[in-house]
Amino acid sequence: MAAQAHATQRSARQSPYKMRLVIDEIRGKNVNVALAYLAFSKKHAAKQIEKTLRSAVANAEHLARENNTSLDVDALYVSRAVVNEGPKLKRFMPAAMGRATPVQKRTSHIEIEIAEKAAKAKTARVKAAPAAPAAKTGRKR
């Protein structure tokens, strides 16, 4: 059985659009590769996503200990990574001529699921016979 775990962070104070730019980069990647990418990313969203990913890995380790099964952390990969929109904080900003303009401060919900890749079975490759050389047409170029 392949190990699976998930982690969720709700109401992270950054817009979902900016978060999705980072989360799209780690979807489907190995957990170690994803953590390395997030550690060196200049995006502010990377810190929030890194925390959530580390939480998912810790949850996988906890589930493995609880079920008394083995878990290879190096075989884990990001199977599902989604950023949804959270509640908006509605504020007002002063504008010209005594007016007030509305400002929406957006929040995000981060959901990350990780799974363990199944070990690949090694198959013996059969060497094909070498192909016959192509016939010359006698045409010059």
A tleap script that builds the chain and sets N, CA, C and O, in Angstrom:
source leaprc.protein.ff14SB
mol = sequence {
  NMET ALA ALA GLN ALA HIE ALA THR GLN ARG
  SER ALA ARG GLN SER PRO TYR LYS MET ARG
  LEU VAL ILE ASP GLU ILE ARG GLY LYS ASN
  VAL ASN VAL ALA LEU ALA TYR LEU ALA PHE
  SER LYS LYS HIE ALA ALA LYS GLN ILE GLU
  LYS THR LEU ARG SER ALA VAL ALA ASN ALA
  GLU HIE LEU ALA ARG GLU ASN ASN THR SER
  LEU ASP VAL ASP ALA LEU TYR VAL SER ARG
  ALA VAL VAL ASN GLU GLY PRO LYS LEU LYS
  ARG PHE MET PRO ALA ALA MET GLY ARG ALA
  THR PRO VAL GLN LYS ARG THR SER HIE ILE
  GLU ILE GLU ILE ALA GLU LYS ALA ALA LYS
  ALA LYS THR ALA ARG VAL LYS ALA ALA PRO
  ALA ALA PRO ALA ALA LYS THR GLY ARG LYS
  CARG
}
set mol.1.N position { 0.833 -1.182 0.000 }
set mol.1.CA position { 0.000 0.000 0.000 }
set mol.1.C position { 0.880 1.249 0.000 }
set mol.1.O position { 1.820 1.357 0.787 }
set mol.2.N position { 0.570 2.172 -0.875 }
set mol.2.CA position { 1.340 3.411 -0.942 }
set mol.2.C position { 0.834 4.370 0.131 }
set mol.2.O position { -0.372 4.538 0.311 }
set mol.3.N position { 1.769 4.994 0.838 }
set mol.3.CA position { 1.400 5.925 1.899 }
set mol.3.C position { 0.900 7.233 1.297 }
set mol.3.O position { 1.438 7.724 0.305 }
set mol.4.N position { -0.131 7.783 1.913 }
set mol.4.CA position { -0.678 9.067 1.494 }
set mol.4.C position { -0.917 9.924 2.716 }
set mol.4.O position { -1.273 9.422 3.782 }
set mol.5.N position { -0.721 11.221 2.554 }
set mol.5.CA position { -0.999 12.151 3.637 }
set mol.5.C position { -1.320 13.508 3.025 }
set mol.5.O position { -0.991 13.778 1.870 }
set mol.6.N position { -1.962 14.347 3.813 }
set mol.6.CA position { -2.272 15.681 3.315 }
set mol.6.C position { -2.129 16.707 4.425 }
set mol.6.O position { -2.121 16.374 5.610 }
set mol.7.N position { -2.015 17.975 4.007 }
set mol.7.CA position { -1.967 19.085 4.952 }
set mol.7.C position { -2.693 20.262 4.319 }
set mol.7.O position { -2.702 20.424 3.099 }
set mol.8.N position { -3.299 21.076 5.167 }
set mol.8.CA position { -4.061 22.229 4.706 }
set mol.8.C position { -3.683 23.445 5.528 }
set mol.8.O position { -3.552 23.366 6.749 }
set mol.9.N position { -3.510 24.564 4.856 }
set mol.9.CA position { -3.344 25.835 5.551 }
set mol.9.C position { -4.468 26.744 5.072 }
set mol.9.O position { -4.640 26.962 3.873 }
set mol.10.N position { -5.223 27.266 6.017 }
set mol.10.CA position { -6.375 28.079 5.651 }
set mol.10.C position { -6.106 29.555 5.949 }
set mol.10.O position { -5.406 29.898 6.902 }
set mol.11.N position { -6.674 30.406 5.118 }
set mol.11.CA position { -6.622 31.859 5.276 }
set mol.11.C position { -5.208 32.428 5.316 }
set mol.11.O position { -4.904 33.288 6.142 }
set mol.12.N position { -4.350 31.949 4.426 }
set mol.12.CA position { -3.010 32.532 4.288 }
set mol.12.C position { -3.165 33.909 3.656 }
set mol.12.O position { -3.889 34.055 2.672 }
set mol.13.N position { -2.496 34.923 4.206 }
set mol.13.CA position { -2.720 36.291 3.766 }
set mol.13.C position { -1.935 36.649 2.497 }
set mol.13.O position { -1.045 37.499 2.522 }
set mol.14.N position { -2.273 36.005 1.425 }
set mol.14.CA position { -1.745 36.349 0.109 }
set mol.14.C position { -2.764 35.922 -0.931 }
set mol.14.O position { -3.514 34.968 -0.726 }
set mol.15.N position { -2.785 36.628 -2.039 }
set mol.15.CA position { -3.812 36.347 -3.038 }
set mol.15.C position { -3.580 34.978 -3.680 }
set mol.15.O position { -2.435 34.559 -3.853 }
set mol.16.N position { -4.659 34.287 -4.031 }
set mol.16.CA position { -4.534 32.960 -4.630 }
set mol.16.C position { -3.770 32.991 -5.951 }
set mol.16.O position { -3.064 32.038 -6.281 }
set mol.17.N position { -3.906 34.078 -6.708 }
set mol.17.CA position { -3.204 34.188 -7.992 }
set mol.17.C position { -1.688 34.090 -7.788 }
set mol.17.O position { -1.006 33.378 -8.525 }
set mol.18.N position { -1.171 34.797 -6.800 }
set mol.18.CA position { 0.272 34.782 -6.528 }
set mol.18.C position { 0.713 33.426 -5.972 }
set mol.18.O position { 1.810 32.953 -6.269 }
set mol.19.N position { -0.142 32.811 -5.169 }
set mol.19.CA position { 0.175 31.493 -4.608 }
set mol.19.C position { 0.235 30.424 -5.697 }
set mol.19.O position { 1.093 29.542 -5.670 }
set mol.20.N position { -0.696 30.517 -6.663 }
set mol.20.CA position { -0.761 29.507 -7.721 }
set mol.20.C position { 0.478 29.518 -8.599 }
set mol.20.O position { 0.860 28.477 -9.135 }
set mol.21.N position { 1.117 30.677 -8.759 }
set mol.21.CA position { 2.342 30.752 -9.549 }
set mol.21.C position { 3.417 29.837 -8.971 }
set mol.21.O position { 4.182 29.224 -9.715 }
set mol.22.N position { 3.473 29.748 -7.650 }
set mol.22.CA position { 4.489 28.922 -6.981 }
set mol.22.C position { 4.045 27.470 -6.910 }
set mol.22.O position { 4.848 26.567 -7.145 }
set mol.23.N position { 2.778 27.233 -6.590 }
set mol.23.CA position { 2.320 25.852 -6.377 }
set mol.23.C position { 2.319 25.062 -7.678 }
set mol.23.O position { 2.479 23.841 -7.664 }
set mol.24.N position { 2.141 25.751 -8.805 }
set mol.24.CA position { 2.191 25.072 -10.102 }
set mol.24.C position { 3.579 24.500 -10.381 }
set mol.24.O position { 3.714 23.523 -11.119 }
set mol.25.N position { 4.608 25.106 -9.792 }
set mol.25.CA position { 5.980 24.651 -10.007 }
set mol.25.C position { 6.303 23.352 -9.272 }
set mol.25.O position { 7.184 22.609 -9.703 }
set mol.26.N position { 5.610 23.066 -8.175 }
set mol.26.CA position { 5.970 21.879 -7.380 }
set mol.26.C position { 5.027 20.708 -7.592 }
set mol.26.O position { 5.318 19.600 -7.143 }
set mol.27.N position { 3.905 20.925 -8.266 }
set mol.27.CA position { 2.917 19.853 -8.452 }
set mol.27.C position { 3.539 18.697 -9.232 }
set mol.27.O position { 4.096 18.904 -10.310 }
set mol.28.N position { 3.446 17.474 -8.690 }
set mol.28.CA position { 3.958 16.285 -9.361 }
set mol.28.C position { 5.429 15.998 -9.115 }
set mol.28.O position { 5.936 14.971 -9.566 }
set mol.29.N position { 6.130 16.884 -8.410 }
set mol.29.CA position { 7.566 16.698 -8.188 }
set mol.29.C position { 7.835 15.910 -6.910 }
set mol.29.O position { 6.972 15.788 -6.040 }
set mol.30.N position { 9.038 15.385 -6.820 }
set mol.30.CA position { 9.511 14.708 -5.619 }
set mol.30.C position { 9.515 15.717 -4.476 }
set mol.30.O position { 9.769 16.900 -4.701 }
set mol.31.N position { 9.240 15.270 -3.262 }
set mol.31.CA position { 9.152 16.164 -2.112 }
set mol.31.C position { 10.480 16.874 -1.867 }
set mol.31.O position { 10.486 18.069 -1.572 }
set mol.32.N position { 11.598 16.171 -1.981 }
set mol.32.CA position { 12.900 16.794 -1.749 }
set mol.32.C position { 13.202 17.872 -2.788 }
set mol.32.O position { 13.753 18.923 -2.458 }
set mol.33.N position { 12.842 17.611 -4.033 }
set mol.33.CA position { 13.050 18.588 -5.101 }
set mol.33.C position { 12.158 19.805 -4.866 }
set mol.33.O position { 12.588 20.943 -5.052 }
set mol.34.N position { 10.921 19.558 -4.459 }
set mol.34.CA position { 9.977 20.646 -4.208 }
set mol.34.C position { 10.437 21.521 -3.039 }
set mol.34.O position { 10.355 22.747 -3.114 }
set mol.35.N position { 10.919 20.900 -1.965 }
set mol.35.CA position { 11.404 21.673 -0.819 }
set mol.35.C position { 12.631 22.497 -1.184 }
set mol.35.O position { 12.777 23.629 -0.724 }
set mol.36.N position { 13.514 21.937 -2.007 }
set mol.36.CA position { 14.692 22.688 -2.452 }
set mol.36.C position { 14.270 23.884 -3.299 }
set mol.36.O position { 14.835 24.969 -3.163 }
set mol.37.N position { 13.287 23.697 -4.166 }
set mol.37.CA position { 12.801 24.802 -5.002 }
set mol.37.C position { 12.203 25.902 -4.123 }
set mol.37.O position { 12.479 27.085 -4.323 }
set mol.38.N position { 11.389 25.505 -3.156 }
set mol.38.CA position { 10.730 26.486 -2.301 }
set mol.38.C position { 11.719 27.229 -1.401 }
set mol.38.O position { 11.524 28.410 -1.113 }
set mol.39.N position { 12.775 26.547 -0.956 }
set mol.39.CA position { 13.754 27.168 -0.074 }
set mol.39.C position { 14.503 28.305 -0.774 }
set mol.39.O position { 14.886 29.284 -0.133 }
set mol.40.N position { 14.710 28.177 -2.082 }
set mol.40.CA position { 15.490 29.179 -2.806 }
set mol.40.C position { 14.634 30.103 -3.667 }
set mol.40.O position { 15.164 30.918 -4.422 }
set mol.41.N position { 13.334 29.982 -3.558 }
set mol.41.CA position { 12.437 30.851 -4.330 }
set mol.41.C position { 12.378 32.235 -3.682 }
set mol.41.O position { 12.407 32.353 -2.457 }
set mol.42.N position { 12.294 33.270 -4.500 }
set mol.42.CA position { 12.206 34.637 -3.987 }
set mol.42.C position { 10.775 35.040 -3.657 }
set mol.42.O position { 10.550 36.087 -3.050 }
set mol.43.N position { 9.814 34.224 -4.047 }
set mol.43.CA position { 8.407 34.553 -3.830 }
set mol.43.C position { 8.042 34.403 -2.350 }
set mol.43.O position { 8.490 33.470 -1.682 }
set mol.44.N position { 7.229 35.326 -1.851 }
set mol.44.CA position { 6.771 35.270 -0.468 }
set mol.44.C position { 5.868 34.054 -0.246 }
set mol.44.O position { 5.844 33.482 0.844 }
set mol.45.N position { 5.131 33.668 -1.280 }
set mol.45.CA position { 4.220 32.526 -1.185 }
set mol.45.C position { 4.978 31.234 -0.911 }
set mol.45.O position { 4.420 30.309 -0.321 }
set mol.46.N position { 6.233 31.154 -1.326 }
set mol.46.CA position { 7.022 29.931 -1.163 }
set mol.46.C position { 7.173 29.550 0.311 }
set mol.46.O position { 7.201 28.364 0.642 }
set mol.47.N position { 7.271 30.541 1.196 }
set mol.47.CA position { 7.426 30.252 2.628 }
set mol.47.C position { 6.178 29.563 3.178 }
set mol.47.O position { 6.277 28.592 3.928 }
set mol.48.N position { 5.012 30.069 2.802 }
set mol.48.CA position { 3.757 29.489 3.281 }
set mol.48.C position { 3.564 28.077 2.727 }
set mol.48.O position { 3.133 27.174 3.445 }
set mol.49.N position { 3.883 27.896 1.463 }
set mol.49.CA position { 3.718 26.588 0.826 }
set mol.49.C position { 4.722 25.591 1.392 }
set mol.49.O position { 4.402 24.414 1.562 }
set mol.50.N position { 5.942 26.062 1.686 }
set mol.50.CA position { 6.960 25.184 2.273 }
set mol.50.C position { 6.507 24.665 3.643 }
set mol.50.O position { 6.691 23.489 3.955 }
set mol.51.N position { 5.918 25.544 4.455 }
set mol.51.CA position { 5.413 25.124 5.764 }
set mol.51.C position { 4.342 24.049 5.623 }
set mol.51.O position { 4.322 23.074 6.373 }
set mol.52.N position { 3.455 24.239 4.655 }
set mol.52.CA position { 2.370 23.279 4.445 }
set mol.52.C position { 2.923 21.946 3.941 }
set mol.52.O position { 2.463 20.885 4.362 }
set mol.53.N position { 3.907 21.998 3.044 }
set mol.53.CA position { 4.508 20.765 2.517 }
set mol.53.C position { 5.246 19.999 3.616 }
set mol.53.O position { 5.144 18.775 3.696 }
set mol.54.N position { 5.988 20.717 4.460 }
set mol.54.CA position { 6.676 20.056 5.577 }
set mol.54.C position { 5.663 19.415 6.538 }
set mol.54.O position { 5.916 18.344 7.091 }
set mol.55.N position { 4.538 20.067 6.725 }
set mol.55.CA position { 3.482 19.511 7.575 }
set mol.55.C position { 2.918 18.229 6.970 }
set mol.55.O position { 2.639 17.274 7.694 }
set mol.56.N position { 2.749 18.202 5.648 }
set mol.56.CA position { 2.243 16.996 4.982 }
set mol.56.C position { 3.232 15.834 5.141 }
set mol.56.O position { 2.820 14.693 5.352 }
set mol.57.N position { 4.532 16.124 5.040 }
set mol.57.CA position { 5.559 15.079 5.211 }
set mol.57.C position { 5.518 14.556 6.656 }
set mol.57.O position { 5.598 13.348 6.879 }
set mol.58.N position { 5.394 15.456 7.626 }
set mol.58.CA position { 5.314 15.045 9.028 }
set mol.58.C position { 4.062 14.209 9.273 }
set mol.58.O position { 4.092 13.247 10.040 }
set mol.59.N position { 2.962 14.580 8.617 }
set mol.59.CA position { 1.729 13.800 8.755 }
set mol.59.C position { 1.899 12.398 8.177 }
set mol.59.O position { 1.375 11.433 8.733 }
set mol.60.N position { 2.626 12.278 7.064 }
set mol.60.CA position { 2.879 10.960 6.458 }
set mol.60.C position { 3.728 10.097 7.396 }
set mol.60.O position { 3.465 8.907 7.570 }
set mol.61.N position { 4.751 10.719 7.996 }
set mol.61.CA position { 5.603 9.974 8.934 }
set mol.61.C position { 4.791 9.525 10.154 }
set mol.61.O position { 4.959 8.406 10.640 }
set mol.62.N position { 3.923 10.394 10.638 }
set mol.62.CA position { 3.094 10.057 11.802 }
set mol.62.C position { 2.144 8.899 11.484 }
set mol.62.O position { 1.982 7.979 12.286 }
set mol.63.N position { 1.523 8.956 10.311 }
set mol.63.CA position { 0.614 7.870 9.907 }
set mol.63.C position { 1.357 6.548 9.762 }
set mol.63.O position { 0.829 5.495 10.121 }
set mol.64.N position { 2.581 6.597 9.236 }
set mol.64.CA position { 3.373 5.372 9.077 }
set mol.64.C position { 3.708 4.773 10.449 }
set mol.64.O position { 3.623 3.560 10.638 }
set mol.65.N position { 4.091 5.633 11.408 }
set mol.65.CA position { 4.389 5.132 12.759 }
set mol.65.C position { 3.136 4.574 13.417 }
set mol.65.O position { 3.183 3.551 14.100 }
set mol.66.N position { 2.013 5.259 13.205 }
set mol.66.CA position { 0.762 4.833 13.819 }
set mol.66.C position { 0.294 3.478 13.283 }
set mol.66.O position { -0.228 2.651 14.030 }
set mol.67.N position { 0.487 3.263 11.981 }
set mol.67.CA position { 0.069 2.013 11.342 }
set mol.67.C position { 1.159 0.949 11.344 }
set mol.67.O position { 0.963 -0.150 10.826 }
set mol.68.N position { 2.308 1.281 11.930 }
set mol.68.CA position { 3.445 0.366 12.021 }
set mol.68.C position { 3.870 -0.128 10.632 }
set mol.68.O position { 4.085 -1.322 10.424 }
set mol.69.N position { 3.986 0.812 9.690 }
set mol.69.CA position { 4.445 0.486 8.338 }
set mol.69.C position { 5.708 1.273 8.048 }
set mol.69.O position { 6.010 2.266 8.709 }
set mol.70.N position { 6.435 0.813 7.055 }
set mol.70.CA position { 7.662 1.521 6.681 }
set mol.70.C position { 7.322 2.636 5.696 }
set mol.70.O position { 6.374 2.525 4.918 }
set mol.71.N position { 8.106 3.708 5.740 }
set mol.71.CA position { 7.893 4.843 4.856 }
set mol.71.C position { 9.238 5.341 4.369 }
set mol.71.O position { 10.121 5.652 5.169 }
set mol.72.N position { 9.394 5.415 3.059 }
set mol.72.CA position { 10.602 5.972 2.464 }
set mol.72.C position { 10.296 7.420 2.086 }
set mol.72.O position { 9.597 7.677 1.106 }
set mol.73.N position { 10.822 8.359 2.866 }
set mol.73.CA position { 10.529 9.775 2.650 }
set mol.73.C position { 11.053 10.233 1.289 }
set mol.73.O position { 10.486 11.137 0.676 }
set mol.74.N position { 12.135 9.610 0.817 }
set mol.74.CA position { 12.704 9.983 -0.485 }
set mol.74.C position { 11.802 9.567 -1.640 }
set mol.74.O position { 11.956 10.074 -2.751 }
set mol.75.N position { 10.869 8.659 -1.400 }
set mol.75.CA position { 9.965 8.196 -2.462 }
set mol.75.C position { 8.656 8.998 -2.499 }
set mol.75.O position { 7.792 8.735 -3.336 }
set mol.76.N position { 8.513 9.962 -1.603 }
set mol.76.CA position { 7.290 10.760 -1.582 }
set mol.76.C position { 7.304 11.807 -2.691 }
set mol.76.O position { 8.351 12.361 -3.027 }
set mol.77.N position { 6.129 12.068 -3.253 }
set mol.77.CA position { 5.998 13.122 -4.260 }
set mol.77.C position { 4.686 13.879 -4.030 }
set mol.77.O position { 3.784 13.381 -3.356 }
set mol.78.N position { 4.592 15.064 -4.586 }
set mol.78.CA position { 3.403 15.903 -4.428 }
set mol.78.C position { 2.356 15.410 -5.418 }
set mol.78.O position { 2.444 15.689 -6.613 }
set mol.79.N position { 1.369 14.680 -4.921 }
set mol.79.CA position { 0.361 14.108 -5.809 }
set mol.79.C position { -0.743 15.107 -6.139 }
set mol.79.O position { -1.325 15.049 -7.222 }
set mol.80.N position { -1.034 16.015 -5.223 }
set mol.80.CA position { -2.077 17.016 -5.455 }
set mol.80.C position { -1.706 18.278 -4.701 }
set mol.80.O position { -1.389 18.227 -3.512 }
set mol.81.N position { -1.742 19.403 -5.383 }
set mol.81.CA position { -1.446 20.694 -4.761 }
set mol.81.C position { -2.404 21.726 -5.339 }
set mol.81.O position { -2.392 21.996 -6.541 }
set mol.82.N position { -3.235 22.301 -4.472 }
set mol.82.CA position { -4.281 23.219 -4.920 }
set mol.82.C position { -4.277 24.457 -4.034 }
set mol.82.O position { -4.057 24.369 -2.826 }
set mol.83.N position { -4.520 25.602 -4.644 }
set mol.83.CA position { -4.731 26.835 -3.893 }
set mol.83.C position { -6.127 27.333 -4.216 }
set mol.83.O position { -6.431 27.626 -5.373 }
set mol.84.N position { -6.974 27.430 -3.211 }
set mol.84.CA position { -8.332 27.941 -3.371 }
set mol.84.C position { -8.440 29.315 -2.718 }
set mol.84.O position { -7.594 29.709 -1.915 }
set mol.85.N position { -9.489 30.026 -3.079 }
set mol.85.CA position { -9.690 31.354 -2.528 }
set mol.85.C position { -10.310 31.260 -1.145 }
set mol.85.O position { -11.246 30.492 -0.922 }
set mol.86.N position { -9.781 32.048 -0.221 }
set mol.86.CA position { -10.321 32.117 1.129 }
set mol.86.C position { -11.198 33.350 1.278 }
set mol.86.O position { -11.504 34.017 0.289 }
set mol.87.N position { -11.602 33.657 2.496 }
set mol.87.CA position { -12.427 34.847 2.713 }
set mol.87.C position { -11.635 36.129 2.451 }
set mol.87.O position { -10.434 36.200 2.710 }
set mol.88.N position { -12.335 37.135 1.933 }
set mol.88.CA position { -11.679 38.420 1.645 }
set mol.88.C position { -11.853 39.344 2.838 }
set mol.88.O position { -12.924 39.404 3.443 }
set mol.89.N position { -10.785 40.066 3.171 }
set mol.89.CA position { -10.881 41.108 4.182 }
set mol.89.C position { -11.278 42.380 3.448 }
set mol.89.O position { -10.570 42.828 2.546 }
set mol.90.N position { -12.404 42.960 3.832 }
set mol.90.CA position { -12.899 44.143 3.117 }
set mol.90.C position { -12.550 45.395 3.912 }
set mol.90.O position { -12.963 45.561 5.060 }
set mol.91.N position { -11.784 46.263 3.276 }
set mol.91.CA position { -11.319 47.492 3.892 }
set mol.91.C position { -11.634 48.668 2.971 }
set mol.91.O position { -12.038 48.478 1.823 }
set mol.92.N position { -11.442 49.898 3.491 }
set mol.92.CA position { -11.640 51.092 2.678 }
set mol.92.C position { -10.372 51.932 2.693 }
set mol.92.O position { -9.644 51.977 3.684 }
set mol.93.N position { -10.128 52.600 1.564 }
set mol.93.CA position { -8.948 53.434 1.413 }
set mol.93.C position { -9.414 54.846 1.045 }
set mol.93.O position { -10.312 54.998 0.217 }
set mol.94.N position { -8.820 55.874 1.643 }
set mol.94.CA position { -9.248 57.215 1.292 }
set mol.94.C position { -8.921 57.553 -0.161 }
set mol.94.O position { -7.880 57.156 -0.684 }
set mol.95.N position { -9.814 58.283 -0.796 }
set mol.95.CA position { -9.626 58.688 -2.185 }
set mol.95.C position { -9.847 60.195 -2.286 }
set mol.95.O position { -10.112 60.870 -1.291 }
set mol.96.N position { -9.734 60.696 -3.495 }
set mol.96.CA position { -9.855 62.133 -3.725 }
set mol.96.C position { -11.249 62.650 -3.371 }
set mol.96.O position { -12.233 61.914 -3.438 }
set mol.97.N position { -11.313 63.900 -3.003 }
set mol.97.CA position { -12.557 64.614 -2.720 }
set mol.97.C position { -13.383 63.954 -1.602 }
set mol.97.O position { -14.612 63.914 -1.666 }
set mol.98.N position { -12.694 63.444 -0.591 }
set mol.98.CA position { -13.381 62.910 0.581 }
set mol.98.C position { -14.077 61.577 0.371 }
set mol.98.O position { -14.860 61.147 1.219 }
set mol.99.N position { -13.807 60.928 -0.729 }
set mol.99.CA position { -14.443 59.632 -0.992 }
set mol.99.C position { -13.643 58.508 -0.336 }
set mol.99.O position { -12.530 58.705 0.153 }
set mol.100.N position { -14.254 57.326 -0.345 }
set mol.100.CA position { -13.576 56.114 0.130 }
set mol.100.C position { -13.743 55.041 -0.938 }
set mol.100.O position { -14.842 54.833 -1.452 }
set mol.101.N position { -12.658 54.367 -1.268 }
set mol.101.CA position { -12.738 53.290 -2.259 }
set mol.101.C position { -12.532 51.956 -1.554 }
set mol.101.O position { -11.682 51.838 -0.672 }
set mol.102.N position { -13.310 50.955 -1.944 }
set mol.102.CA position { -13.163 49.647 -1.284 }
set mol.102.C position { -11.877 48.938 -1.725 }
set mol.102.O position { -11.444 49.052 -2.871 }
set mol.103.N position { -11.284 48.208 -0.783 }
set mol.103.CA position { -10.091 47.397 -1.036 }
set mol.103.C position { -10.388 46.000 -0.524 }
set mol.103.O position { -10.853 45.828 0.603 }
set mol.104.N position { -10.116 44.993 -1.363 }
set mol.104.CA position { -10.299 43.611 -0.938 }
set mol.104.C position { -8.935 42.978 -0.720 }
set mol.104.O position { -8.139 42.858 -1.651 }
set mol.105.N position { -8.675 42.579 0.504 }
set mol.105.CA position { -7.422 41.896 0.811 }
set mol.105.C position { -7.719 40.401 0.748 }
set mol.105.O position { -8.430 39.862 1.596 }
set mol.106.N position { -7.169 39.746 -0.257 }
set mol.106.CA position { -7.519 38.352 -0.531 }
set mol.106.C position { -6.708 37.381 0.323 }
set mol.106.O position { -5.568 37.657 0.698 }
set mol.107.N position { -7.320 36.245 0.619 }
set mol.107.CA position { -6.640 35.181 1.356 }
set mol.107.C position { -6.739 33.882 0.560 }
set mol.107.O position { -7.537 33.771 -0.371 }
set mol.108.N position { -5.926 32.912 0.937 }
set mol.108.CA position { -5.845 31.646 0.205 }
set mol.108.C position { -5.951 30.460 1.150 }
set mol.108.O position { -5.563 30.531 2.316 }
set mol.109.N position { -6.480 29.379 0.621 }
set mol.109.CA position { -6.459 28.084 1.307 }
set mol.109.C position { -5.524 27.186 0.504 }
set mol.109.O position { -5.735 26.986 -0.692 }
set mol.110.N position { -4.491 26.643 1.152 }
set mol.110.CA position { -3.513 25.767 0.486 }
set mol.110.C position { -3.809 24.333 0.889 }
set mol.110.O position { -3.922 24.025 2.076 }
set mol.111.N position { -3.935 23.452 -0.106 }
set mol.111.CA position { -4.131 22.023 0.153 }
set mol.111.C position { -3.041 21.249 -0.581 }
set mol.111.O position { -2.881 21.388 -1.794 }
set mol.112.N position { -2.296 20.435 0.157 }
set mol.112.CA position { -1.234 19.627 -0.440 }
set mol.112.C position { -1.414 18.180 -0.015 }
set mol.112.O position { -1.554 17.884 1.172 }
set mol.113.N position { -1.410 17.280 -0.992 }
set mol.113.CA position { -1.443 15.842 -0.720 }
set mol.113.C position { -0.167 15.235 -1.268 }
set mol.113.O position { 0.265 15.564 -2.372 }
set mol.114.N position { 0.433 14.347 -0.491 }
set mol.114.CA position { 1.628 13.654 -0.944 }
set mol.114.C position { 1.360 12.157 -0.925 }
set mol.114.O position { 0.536 11.666 -0.153 }
set mol.115.N position { 2.068 11.448 -1.785 }
set mol.115.CA position { 1.917 9.993 -1.866 }
set mol.115.C position { 3.283 9.382 -2.105 }
set mol.115.O position { 4.221 10.057 -2.529 }
set mol.116.N position { 3.377 8.097 -1.827 }
set mol.116.CA position { 4.632 7.380 -2.025 }
set mol.116.C position { 4.589 6.687 -3.378 }
set mol.116.O position { 3.637 5.972 -3.694 }
set mol.117.N position { 5.631 6.907 -4.172 }
set mol.117.CA position { 5.691 6.255 -5.480 }
set mol.117.C position { 5.952 4.775 -5.293 }
set mol.117.O position { 6.755 4.377 -4.449 }
set mol.118.N position { 5.272 3.964 -6.080 }
set mol.118.CA position { 5.481 2.523 -6.022 }
set mol.118.C position { 6.839 2.205 -6.632 }
set mol.118.O position { 7.263 2.852 -7.590 }
set mol.119.N position { 7.515 1.210 -6.078 }
set mol.119.CA position { 8.820 0.806 -6.597 }
set mol.119.C position { 8.643 0.225 -7.993 }
set mol.119.O position { 7.769 -0.610 -8.227 }
set mol.120.N position { 9.484 0.678 -8.912 }
set mol.120.CA position { 9.390 0.198 -10.291 }
set mol.120.C position { 10.048 -1.171 -10.408 }
set mol.120.O position { 11.149 -1.391 -9.903 }
set mol.121.N position { 9.362 -2.082 -11.077 }
set mol.121.CA position { 9.924 -3.411 -11.307 }
set mol.121.C position { 10.872 -3.331 -12.495 }
set mol.121.O position { 10.524 -2.809 -13.555 }
set mol.122.N position { 12.065 -3.854 -12.299 }
set mol.122.CA position { 13.045 -3.830 -13.384 }
set mol.122.C position { 12.732 -4.947 -14.370 }
set mol.122.O position { 12.573 -6.105 -13.985 }
set mol.123.N position { 12.645 -4.588 -15.630 }
set mol.123.CA position { 12.388 -5.582 -16.668 }
set mol.123.C position { 13.614 -5.709 -17.548 }
set mol.123.O position { 14.333 -4.739 -17.788 }
set mol.124.N position { 13.838 -6.920 -18.022 }
set mol.124.CA position { 14.989 -7.164 -18.899 }
set mol.124.C position { 14.658 -6.635 -20.283 }
set mol.124.O position { 13.606 -6.933 -20.849 }
set mol.125.N position { 15.579 -5.844 -20.813 }
set mol.125.CA position { 15.370 -5.315 -22.156 }
set mol.125.C position { 15.949 -6.286 -23.174 }
set mol.125.O position { 17.047 -6.818 -23.009 }
set mol.126.N position { 15.186 -6.496 -24.214 }
set mol.126.CA position { 15.638 -7.381 -25.282 }
set mol.126.C position { 16.223 -6.502 -26.377 }
set mol.126.O position { 15.578 -5.566 -26.850 }
set mol.127.N position { 17.468 -6.816 -26.778 }
set mol.127.CA position { 18.105 -6.030 -27.828 }
set mol.127.C position { 17.525 -6.422 -29.171 }
set mol.127.O position { 17.432 -7.601 -29.514 }
set mol.128.N position { 17.144 -5.416 -29.912 }
set mol.128.CA position { 16.606 -5.657 -31.249 }
set mol.128.C position { 17.770 -5.861 -32.222 }
set mol.128.O position { 18.875 -5.358 -32.013 }
set mol.129.N position { 17.494 -6.605 -33.282 }
set mol.129.CA position { 18.520 -6.826 -34.304 }
set mol.129.C position { 18.825 -5.497 -34.980 }
set mol.129.O position { 17.925 -4.681 -35.177 }
set mol.130.N position { 20.101 -5.269 -35.340 }
set mol.130.CA position { 20.439 -4.004 -35.984 }
set mol.130.C position { 19.701 -3.868 -37.320 }
set mol.130.O position { 19.569 -4.828 -38.079 }
set mol.131.N position { 19.230 -2.660 -37.577 }
set mol.131.CA position { 18.474 -2.399 -38.798 }
set mol.131.C position { 19.416 -2.428 -40.001 }
set mol.131.O position { 20.596 -2.091 -39.905 }
set mol.132.N position { 18.854 -2.840 -41.130 }
set mol.132.CA position { 19.649 -2.882 -42.363 }
set mol.132.C position { 19.958 -1.459 -42.799 }
set mol.132.O position { 19.130 -0.566 -42.619 }
set mol.133.N position { 21.150 -1.232 -43.376 }
set mol.133.CA position { 21.484 0.119 -43.822 }
set mol.133.C position { 20.534 0.561 -44.942 }
set mol.133.O position { 20.089 -0.243 -45.761 }
set mol.134.N position { 20.246 1.846 -44.949 }
set mol.134.CA position { 19.331 2.393 -45.952 }
set mol.134.C position { 19.986 2.337 -47.337 }
set mol.134.O position { 21.191 2.539 -47.483 }
set mol.135.N position { 19.172 2.063 -48.326 }
set mol.135.CA position { 19.685 1.969 -49.703 }
set mol.135.C position { 20.014 3.357 -50.219 }
set mol.135.O position { 19.295 4.319 -49.950 }
set mol.136.N position { 21.117 3.454 -50.969 }
set mol.136.CA position { 21.514 4.747 -51.521 }
set mol.136.C position { 20.717 4.977 -52.804 }
set mol.136.O position { 20.509 4.070 -53.609 }
set mol.137.N position { 20.286 6.214 -52.957 }
set mol.137.CA position { 19.489 6.556 -54.144 }
set mol.137.C position { 20.373 7.042 -55.276 }
set mol.137.O position { 19.924 7.102 -56.420 }
set mol.138.N position { 21.597 7.384 -54.993 }
set mol.138.CA position { 22.500 7.858 -56.035 }
set mol.138.C position { 22.306 9.336 -56.332 }
set mol.138.O position { 22.940 9.865 -57.246 }
set mol.139.N position { 21.472 9.995 -55.606 }
set mol.139.CA position { 21.208 11.408 -55.826 }
set mol.139.C position { 22.238 12.247 -55.085 }
set mol.139.O position { 22.561 11.958 -53.933 }
set mol.140.N position { 22.756 13.286 -55.737 }
set mol.140.CA position { 23.734 14.158 -55.078 }
set mol.140.C position { 23.037 15.402 -54.580 }
set mol.140.O position { 22.046 15.862 -55.148 }
set mol.141.N position { 23.567 15.915 -53.537 }
set mol.141.CA position { 22.974 17.139 -52.982 }
set mol.141.C position { 23.851 18.320 -53.223 }
set mol.141.O position { 23.510 19.434 -52.824 }
savepdb mol mol.pdb
quit
